[in-house]
């Protein structure tokens, strides 16, 4: 798992936190990291230095990937570097697809300066569009990034995308000898007070239990330890509660990336989780 890692970098503090995490993953898997800097072609970066025409962003990018490489050197991790020009979002997505990486690793916050490739909005767009799993890590929190993961939260609503992501989570858990916490939330906020709402509530709870049981059965067939959770409340809040209460190390959840409408599965649940989770979130697109 995750032997070929694509890590877009911009030199920000947040990106450096995630750099160490990507290095830890590569250390464990015996894999390698591809460091990628995208020089944004929307910005005028060409200048003249001592009569030579120089692309300042490309020059900056070369320095940034070299510095990141020094960190990976210190970890004993194999890596390569690349500096390319383009629009950051499609460039990262196309690069990941072209070279078929196992995972793309990105922070959910970048620096507010000359280089803004890795701001949250860019990361979220990559999550929506990338066919490869995307591991996002929120930086600047009190929770240190740690690998290998021992406890993984797997939200499910029984949909094909959630089921596809759960199978990926089981693969990861099997490789790491981790426990998965399978969670389905019955959203009470969608229910009213009439008889039809009571029926809907019962149906919702039944569907949630079935969704959890399907994932749990698949995991147990592969000797992966499972803890089942069916909760009532906001799905996003239940995911965060499950992470906190069980000291989980990561969340693995599904997305669907319809390019025309640019939507994430489960409404804004995945998007909110990516933005607020104190632990890494692996988003798996159902292609």
C-alpha positions in Angstrom: 0.0 0.0 0.0 1.1 3.6 -0.7 4.5 2.7 -2.1 4.3 5.4 -4.7 3.4 8.7 -3.1 2.9 12.0 -4.9 3.5 15.1 -2.7 2.8 18.6 -4.1 4.9 21.1 -2.1 5.0 24.8 -1.8 7.5 25.4 1.0 4.9 26.3 3.6 5.1 25.3 7.2 2.0 23.2 6.8 3.4 21.4 3.8 6.5 20.6 5.7 4.4 18.9 8.5 2.8 16.8 5.8 6.2 16.2 4.2 7.4 14.4 7.3 4.2 12.3 7.4 4.6 11.3 3.8 8.2 10.4 4.6 7.1 8.2 7.5 4.6 6.4 5.2 7.3 5.8 2.6 9.7 4.6 5.4 7.1 2.0 6.5 6.2 0.8 3.0 9.7 0.9 1.6 8.3 3.2 -1.0 9.3 6.5 -2.6 8.0 10.1 -2.7 7.6 12.2 -5.9 8.0 15.9 -4.9 6.1 18.2 -7.2 6.1 21.9 -7.5 3.6 23.6 -9.8 4.6 27.0 -11.1 1.2 28.7 -11.6 1.0 29.9 -15.2 -1.7 32.3 -14.2 1.0 34.5 -12.6 3.5 36.6 -14.4 6.8 35.2 -13.1 9.3 35.8 -15.8 12.0 38.3 -15.0 15.5 39.3 -16.1 18.5 38.6 -13.8 21.9 39.7 -15.0 20.8 39.8 -18.6 19.3 36.2 -18.3 15.6 35.5 -18.7 14.5 33.7 -15.5 11.2 32.2 -14.4 11.2 33.2 -10.8 8.5 30.7 -9.8 10.3 27.8 -11.4 13.5 28.9 -9.7 11.6 29.1 -6.4 10.1 25.7 -7.1 13.6 24.1 -7.7 14.8 25.5 -4.3 11.6 24.2 -2.5 11.8 20.6 -3.9 15.5 20.5 -3.1 14.9 21.6 0.5 12.1 19.0 0.8 14.4 16.4 -0.6 16.9 17.1 2.2 14.2 16.2 4.7 13.5 13.0 3.0 17.2 12.3 2.8 17.4 12.6 6.6 14.7 10.0 6.8 16.4 7.7 4.4 13.5 7.8 2.0 13.9 7.4 -1.8 12.5 10.4 -3.7 12.5 12.3 -7.0 11.6 15.9 -7.8 9.8 17.7 -10.6 8.9 21.4 -11.3 6.2 21.9 -13.9 4.2 24.8 -15.2 0.4 24.9 -15.2 -2.8 25.5 -13.4 -2.2 23.8 -10.0 -5.4 21.8 -9.7 -5.6 20.1 -13.1 -1.8 19.8 -13.2 -1.7 17.8 -10.0 -4.7 15.7 -10.9 -3.3 14.9 -14.4 0.1 14.2 -13.0 -1.3 11.7 -10.5 -3.3 10.0 -13.2 -0.5 9.9 -15.8 2.0 8.2 -13.4 -0.6 6.2 -11.5 0.5 7.0 -8.0 -0.9 5.0 -5.1 -1.8 8.1 -3.1 -1.6 11.9 -3.3 -0.7 13.6 0.0 -1.7 17.2 0.6 -2.1 19.7 3.5 -5.5 21.4 3.9 -3.8 24.8 4.6 -0.9 26.5 2.8 0.9 29.8 3.3 -0.6 33.2 2.6 2.2 34.6 0.5 3.7 34.6 -3.0 2.9 30.9 -3.5 -0.7 29.8 -2.8 -0.8 26.4 -4.6 -1.8 24.4 -1.6 -4.5 26.5 0.0 -7.5 24.6 1.2 -9.6 25.3 -1.9 -7.0 23.8 -4.2 -6.7 20.7 -2.0 -10.4 20.2 -1.9 -10.7 20.5 -5.7 -7.9 17.9 -6.1 -9.9 15.6 -3.7 -13.0 16.1 -5.8 -11.3 15.4 -9.1 -8.4 13.0 -8.5 -9.0 9.3 -9.3 -6.3 8.3 -6.9 -6.8 8.3 -3.2 -6.0 11.6 -1.6 -4.6 11.8 1.9 -5.2 15.2 3.4 -3.8 16.4 6.7 -4.9 19.5 8.6 -1.9 21.3 9.8 -1.4 23.5 12.9 -3.4 21.3 15.3 -2.4 19.9 18.7 -2.6 16.4 17.3 0.7 15.1 15.9 0.6 13.1 12.7 1.6 9.5 13.4 2.1 6.4 11.3 1.4 3.5 11.1 -2.3 4.0 11.9 -3.6 1.8 14.6 -7.3 2.9 14.6 -9.1 4.0 11.5 -12.7 5.5 11.3 -14.6 4.4 8.3 -17.9 6.3 7.7 -20.5 4.6 5.6 -24.0 5.3 4.3 -24.3 2.0 2.3 -23.8 3.8 -1.0 -21.5 2.4 -3.7 -19.0 5.2 -3.1 -18.9 4.6 0.6 -18.6 0.8 0.1 -15.7 1.3 -2.4 -13.9 3.5 0.2 -14.5 0.9 2.9 -12.9 -1.8 0.8 -9.8 0.5 0.5 -9.9 1.1 4.3 -9.9 -2.6 4.9 -6.9 -3.0 2.6 -5.1 -0.4 4.5 -6.1 -1.8 7.9 -5.0 -5.3 6.8 -1.6 -4.0 5.8 -1.1 -2.1 9.0 -2.8 -4.6 11.4 -5.1 -1.8 12.4 -8.6 -1.8 13.8 -11.4 -0.1 11.9 -14.3 1.7 13.5 -17.2 1.5 11.1 -19.6 4.3 11.6 -23.0 5.2 10.2 -25.0 8.2 11.4 -28.8 8.6 11.4 -29.2 12.3 10.9 -32.0 13.4 13.3 -32.0 16.9 11.9 -33.8 15.6 8.7 -36.7 14.2 10.7 -39.8 15.9 11.9 -42.4 15.0 14.5 -45.1 13.3 12.6 -45.8 9.5 12.1 -44.0 9.5 8.8 -40.9 10.8 10.5 -41.0 8.0 13.0 -41.2 5.5 10.1 -38.3 7.2 8.4 -36.3 7.1 11.5 -36.8 3.4 11.9 -35.9 2.9 8.2 -32.9 5.1 8.6 -31.6 3.2 11.6 -32.1 -0.1 9.8 -30.2 1.1 6.8 -27.4 2.4 9.0 -27.1 -1.0 10.7 -27.1 -2.8 7.4 -24.4 -0.5 6.0 -22.2 -1.0 9.1 -22.7 -4.8 9.1 -21.8 -5.1 5.4 -18.5 -3.4 5.9 -17.8 -5.2 9.2 -18.5 -8.6 7.6 -16.1 -7.8 4.7 -13.4 -6.7 7.2 -13.8 -9.7 9.5 -13.5 -12.1 6.5 -10.0 -10.7 6.1 -9.2 -11.0 9.9 -9.4 -7.2 10.4 -10.6 -6.2 13.8 -13.8 -4.2 13.7 -15.8 -2.0 16.1 -19.3 -1.1 15.0 -20.9 2.3 15.6 -24.5 3.4 14.7 -25.1 6.9 16.0 -27.8 9.6 15.9 -26.8 13.1 14.9 -25.0 15.1 12.3 -22.8 12.8 10.3 -19.9 15.2 10.3 -20.0 15.7 14.0 -20.4 12.0 14.7 -17.2 11.3 12.6 -15.3 13.8 14.7 -16.7 12.4 17.9 -15.8 8.9 16.9 -12.2 10.0 16.1 -11.9 11.7 19.5 -13.6 9.0 21.6 -11.6 6.2 20.1 -8.3 8.1 19.6 -8.4 7.2 16.0 -5.3 7.9 13.8 -7.1 8.5 10.4 -10.4 8.6 8.6 -11.1 6.8 5.3 -14.2 7.9 3.4 -15.7 7.9 0.0 -16.1 10.7 -2.6 -17.6 10.9 -6.0 -16.1 13.2 -8.5 -18.5 14.2 -11.2 -16.5 16.8 -13.1 -19.6 18.6 -14.4 -21.1 19.3 -11.0 -17.9 19.1 -8.9 -19.6 17.5 -5.9 -18.4 15.5 -2.9 -20.5 12.5 -1.8 -22.6 12.9 1.4 -23.3 16.5 0.6 -20.8 18.5 2.5 -19.9 15.8 5.1 -16.7 14.8 3.4 -15.7 18.4 2.7 -16.4 19.4 6.4 -14.4 16.4 7.6 -11.4 17.2 5.5 -11.4 20.8 6.7 -11.8 20.0 10.4 -10.5 16.5 11.2 -7.5 16.6 13.6 -6.2 13.4 12.0 -5.5 12.6 8.3 -8.4 11.9 6.0 -8.0 9.5 3.1 -10.6 10.4 0.4 -11.3 7.6 -2.1 -13.2 8.5 -5.2 -15.6 6.0 -6.7 -14.6 6.0 -10.4 
